[in-house]
Amino acid sequence: MTSAFFQDPQAQNRPGVHGAAPDDRPDLAQGFGDEEPPTGDFDLADRQALRRVVGLSTELEDVTEVEYRSLRLERVVLVGVWTEGDARRAENSLRELAALAETAGSEVLDGLIQRRGKPDVATYIGSGKTAELTEIVRATGADTVICDGELSPSQLRHLEEIVKVKVIDRTALILDIFAQHARSREGKAQVELAQLDYLLPRLRGWGGNLSRQVGGRAAGGVGIGGRGPGETKIELDRRRIRTRMAKLRRQIAEMSKSRDTMRGRRRRNRVPSVAIAGYTNAGKSSLLNRMTGAGVLVEDALFATLDPTVRKAEAPGGRPFTLADTVGFVRHLPHQLVEAFRSTLEEVAEADLILHVVDGSDADPEAQIDAVREVLREIGADKVTELIVINKADAADPLTVARLRRRERNSVVVSARTGAGVPELLAAIEADLPGLEDEVHVVLPYDRGDLVARVHDVGEVITQDHIAEGTRLHARVPASLASDLAPYTEAAVEPV
């Protein structure tokens, strides 16, 4: 069956998954002052300064002559296999694939969904659907087919031989988007590692390419010791890729040390950490900007944020905590990315509280929640306290919001665009933050200003006044600090 939504011109021009029009995008500078634009404005301009040019043909006149090709997307046809769930969820998955393709810089022409028990082992969609796909490719002039799943090397090769255009899968598409959006040195290294991990089992060649060897006559007549079959070119490429992957892993381990140092310093100072996690394009960066004025990049596109951002925030009672923005998740997130970004995702796994941001205006927000929780389990963050934040309340259906509130008891409804619900969110964060177990009444001598500063930094001061003996404090503090304050407990505490 051909999905009818691809025939709708408005659907083709959709800027993102939730369907907001370009004019409905939030004002990035709103709430951050008019003195200068936030950093995210410059990042967005830089990203938009390089765009793929529509109309260039790909090198696919003869697919058998292509050995290794860089990913270049233009006019694409989407193909999905519907194996479980209902038709609505299958179409939503293909709509998301269309948004991913548009984010990568391509133009979506058409889409097919096939209902079958499991993907065909040879061509993913079977011989009949393959013939129909070939006709659609010819009729539309498409140069790329994107499959909504991860294909084996043999499935990719067989499908390309039949349709005579480039075929990629969902994993390669997501990796391409990550490669476009990575900005930091660590982010680029993580993406390259994931791409090489994906490419390694898919190296392939045709014709005489596989027989090129280092040795014998192919080695230029090096004489004794140089004759024999030697290494084929594909074996040489695999060895080089493994060497490069080992080097990237060492580099990522070195680069993650600085973040580990900062995280350890926060733990020593008992500053609670809150991580913002959620589905891609759910509004996590917008929420971070609204709560802290961070000014990070906000774009109505999938995977706009790859590099984590950590900012300081304060609860209504004055207690400080750190707020970390992280990379968005998606259905069937490639395991190569999870492994490559594991050091970055540790910000989520080691947080004291996870703000799980959900797009309330999405067609299937429950599926988003389930997909994010699957990744959280994979990285070992499923034991961390979770607060569901239903975002985009200004665009969401009230019935959908009410349904989510009934399903998720520990939840808050907000709009990062308008600021509605943010005070309630901060109050909920303060209630869920751990660590203020002990209530103390102490008198600290004036030469112990260090203890007064620690109480203000990591605790919640209820009352403070100055007497002849020193600074009198009534506060709630972590247990570790309460033990340091024990020698200065006020002998006779009068009711405040």
N, C-alpha and C positions, 0 to 999 in steps of 0.2 A: 504494500500500500504506500502511496506517495503522500507525504504529510502536506496537508493543504495550507498550513500556516506559511510555508515558504513562498506561496503565490501572493501573499499580502505584501505590497510594497512598504507599508509602514513597519511590518515585522523585519524586513530586510535592513531597514535603516535604524534598527534598534541600537542604541548606544550601549546597553548593558542588559543584564539578565532581568532586572525587575521592570524594565520598560520605561523608565523615566525619560522624558524628552530632554533634548539638550538645554532648552530654556529653563527646565525645572531643576537644573543642577544647583547645589547650594553655593552661596557666595563664599568663596574661600576666605576672604578677608573679614567676614562677619564675625564679630566678637573678639577680634584680635587688635583693634585699634586701626586708625587710618594713617598712622605715621609712615609705615612702609609695608609692602606686601609680605606675607609669610613666606618661609623658605619653600614650602610646597609649590607656590606659584612659579618660582624659578625652576624647580625640578620638573613641573608639568610642561613649561615652555621648552625646556631642554629635551624632554622626551618627544614632544611634538615637532621638534626641529628636524627630525630624521624620520621620514615616512616612506613606505614602500610605494613604488610607482606602479600604477595599474596599467596593464597593456603590454608588459614585456612578456615574451614567450619563454617557456622553459625548454631545457635541453632534452626533450623527450621524443624527438622524431623517431629514434630507434632505441627503444628501452634496453635492448640487449647490449648496446655499446656503452651503457652507463655503468660505471663501477661503484664509485662513491659520490654521493651528491649532497651538497648542502641544502638544507630545507628552505624552499622559497615558495610561498603560498600566494595564489592570486585568485583564480576563479574556481570555486570548489563545489563539489557535490558531497553531501553527507550520507552516511549509511549506518544504520543501527540495527541490532538484533534484539528483539524483545523476548526475553526468556522467562521473566517472572513479573509479578505485579500487574497492575491494570494498564489500559491504553493511555490514560492521562499521565501516569508516571513515565511511560516510555516516551511520549511526546515531550514532556518536560526535560528529559535527559537529552533529547536531540536539540531542543531549543538552547539548552546550556552549551552543547557542542557548537551550535551556530554562534553563540556569543563568544566562545573561546576562539573560534576561527576568525571572527571579526576583530577581536583583540590582537590577534597575530598579524593582522593587516590584509586579510583576504576578503573576497566578496562571495557570499553564499548564494548559489544559484538554485539549488533544489535539495531535497532530502528524501530518503527512503527508510522505511522501517519494516523489518521482516519478523513475523511471529513464528518462532520455532523453539523446540525444547532446549537446544544448545547450538552454539555456532558451528558451522560446517568446518571440519578439520582441514579441508583443502583450500577453500576460498572464502571462509568466514560466513558467506551468505548463500552458498549453494549455486548450482549451475544455472537454474532458471532465473534467479534474481540477478546473477552475474550478467546474463545476456540482457536483461532489462536495464541494468546499470550502464552497460556499454552503449546502449542506444541513447540513454539520457545524456551521457558524457558527450557523445557526438552531436546531439541536437542542441545542447547548451553551449558547446565550445569550451567546456571545463578542461582545466589542465591538471587538476589534483582531485583525488578522492580521499576523504577522511572517514575512517571507521570509528564508531563509538565503542571502542574497546581496545584491549592490547592484543595485537596480532603476533603470531609466531613468525619467524623468518620465512618459513615455507609458505604460509598464507600470504604474506606480503608479495613474495616472488610470483606465486601463481596468479594472484589477482592482477598484478601489474602486467603479466604476460597476456592476460585476456583483454583488459580494458585499454591497454596501450598508453596509459598516463601514469603519473606518479601516484603512489598509494602510501599514505601514512596512517598511523593510528592515534588514538587519543593521547597516549603517553608521549609520543613524539611531538604532538601539538603543544601540550603543556610545557614540555621541556623547551620548546622554541620560544614560548612566551616568557619563560623565566630567563632565557638567554638574552632576550631583548630588554628586559626590565632590570636586570642585575646592575647595580651601580658600585657597591663597595668591593674592595679587593677580596674579602672573604666570600661575599655573595657570588662573585664571578667564579671563584674557585669551586664553590659548592655546586653551581650549575654545571660547570665543565665536568666535574667528577660524575654527576648524575648522567650527563649526556654520554660520556665514555662508557659508563656501566651499561647503558641501554644499547650503545652501538656495538659493543664487543661481540655479542653472540649473533649480530646481524650483518657482520662484514661478509660481503659476497662479491663474486666476479663472474664474468661470462667469457666464453670463447677461450682464447689462449692466455687470458690474464692470470688464471689460476696456476698455470704451469711455469710462470716466470720464477726462476730459482737463482739463488746465490751459490754458485759452485759450477764445476765443469766449464763448458764453453761460455755459459751465461756469465761466468765470473771473469771473463776476459783472458782465459788461458793462463791462470795463475800457476799452473804446473802441479808438482807433487803435493798432495794434501788438499788441493783445491778442486779436484774432480769429484764427481758424484752428484746426487740430486740436490743437496744443500737445502736451504730454506726457500719455500715458495714465498711469493710476495704477500699473500694473505697471512702466512705464519709470521712473517716479519712485522706486518702491521699490528697483529695481535700482541706480539711481544712489546712493541713500542707503546701501545695503548696501556698495557699492564704496567709498564715502567712509569708512564705519565700518571696513571691513577695512584700508584704508590707515592709518587712525589706530591701529588695534590693532597692526599690524606695527611702526609707529614706537615704540609703548609697549613692546612685547616686546623690541625691540632695545635700548631704554634700560635695561630691567630686567635684561637679561642681562649688562650691563657689570660689575655687582658680582660675578657668578659668574666672569666672565672674569678679573677682577682677582685673586680668590682663587686661581683655577687657575694664573695666571701666577706668583703668589707661591710656590705649592707647587713649580712647576717650577724657579724660581730657587733654592729651598732644596734641590732634588734629592730631594724626598719622593715616593716612588713612589705612584701612584694605582691603586687596584683598584676596578672597577665591578661591582656585582652586577646581572646581567641574567638574563632568563628569561621563561618563560610566566607569564601572570597566575595568581595563587593557587598558585604553586609553592613558596611559603614563603620568599621573598627577605627580607621584613621580619623574619620570625621569626629567620632566620639572622643578620641584622644585629644584632638584639637579643641573640642568644646570644653573638656574638663581641665586641660592644662595650658591651652594656648601654645601648643608645641609648634604649630605651623608646618606640619609634615605634609607630604604630597597627598592630595586627594584627587582621585580621578574616577569617573563613572566607567570603570573597566575592570575586568577580572585580573587578579594578581597585580594590582597597582603597587602593593607594598611587598618587598622581599627582604629588605634589611630591617632588623628589629630596632625600635626606638624606645628608649627608657627615659621617662620624665618623672619629676617629683610632684606630688599632689598632697592635698590636705583634706582630712575628713572634717565634717562640720564642727567636731569638738576640738579641732586643732591638731589632731594626731597625724604625723606625716606618714606617707607610704609612697612606694614607687609604682608607676604605671607603665607597663611594657606593651607596646604594639608589636604584633607578630605577623608572620606570613599567613595568608588565608588558606583554608582547606577547601577541598572539593570532593565530589563523589569519585571514588576510584583514584585517589591521589597516587601517582606512581610511587612504588616502593623505593625506586632509586632516589627520588627526591627526599623521602622521609629519612633514608639513611644518610644522604649527603648533608641534609639540613639538621641532623640530629643535635649537633652542638648548639645551633640556634634555637631549636625547639626546647632545649633544656630550660630556657627562660619560663616556659609554660609548666614543665614537669616539676620544677623546683619552686614554683610560686606558692604563696600562702592562700591565694584566692584566685579563681579563674572567672573573669567576666566573659561568659559565652554569649557573644552578640549574634542575634538572629534577625534576618530581614523579614519583618512582619508583613511586607507587601509582596513577598514571593508567592508564587503559585502553590508551592508545597514546602512550607517552612519546617514541617515535621521531618521531612526527608533530609533537610539541611542539618537539623539537630542530630539525627542519627549518624550522618556521615562524619560530622565533627567529632562526635563521641567515639566513633570507631578509630579515628586517628589518635585521639587522646589516649585510648587504651593501648594503642601500638607504641606510644612513646612513654608509657608508664605514668600518665597524668590523670588517670581515671579516679585516683583516690583523693585528689585535691578538691577542696570545697568549691562548688560551682554555683554561680549566680547567673541565671538566664536574663539577658538584657534584650527585650523585644524592641528593636530599633525601627525607624521609619514609620512611627505611629501616625504621622501626618498624611502618609500615603496608604496606610494599611486599611483593610476592611475591618471594622469593629468586631464583626462576628469571628473573624480569624484570630484577632487579638484575644477575644474572650475564650476561644477554644484553646489557645496556647496557655493562657493563664490557668485554666482548669487542669491542663496536663502538667504544667510545670509550676509547682506551688511556690518555690523560691525564685520569683521572677519580678522584674520591674519593666514598665513600659516607658520608652523615651523616644525623643526625636533629636538626633544629633544636629539636624539642620536648623530646627527652631529653638532648641534648648529645653523643650518641654520634658519634664520628668527627670532632669539631671539632678536637682536637689534631692529628690526621693532616691535616686541611684546612689548618691554620695552617702546618704543616711543608711542605706542597705549595706554598702561596702563597710561602713564603720561598724555596723552590727555584726558583720561576718569576719572582721579582722581578728586574728588570734593574738594572744600574748598579754593582755592586760588583766592578769588573774588576781593581782594583789592590790588592795587599797591600803595606803599608808598615811600616817600622820607623823611627820618628822620635823625636827628643828635642826637645820644644817648650819654649822658655824660659817662665818663669813669667809674663812680661808678654804672652804670646800665648795667653791663656785663650780668646780668640775662636776660635782654630783648634781647641783641645781641644773646645770646645762643638760646633763644626761636625762634628768626627769622631763625636761621640756622637749628634748629630742625624741625620746622613745616612749614617753608616757603621756597621760592626760592629766593636766593640772586642773583641779577643781577650785581650790582657793590658794592664795599666796599672800603673805604679809610679812613685814620685817619687824622684829622685836630686838631687844638688847642682846639676846643670846645668839641671834642669827636669823636665817630665813625659815619661816614656818610654812610648811607645805602640806596640803591635803591633796593626794593624787592617786591615780591608778597606774600601776607600773607592771612590767614583766617580772616573773618570779626571780630571774637572775639579778635584776636591779634591786628588788626588794631585799635580798640577802645583804647587799652592800649598804643599804640604808638602815638595816636593823639596829646598828649601834646608836643611831641618832633618833630612835623612836621617842616621841614625846611621852613623858612619864604619866602625866595626867591629861587626857584628852578631853577638852571641853566641847560640847556640841557646837557645831558651826551654824 
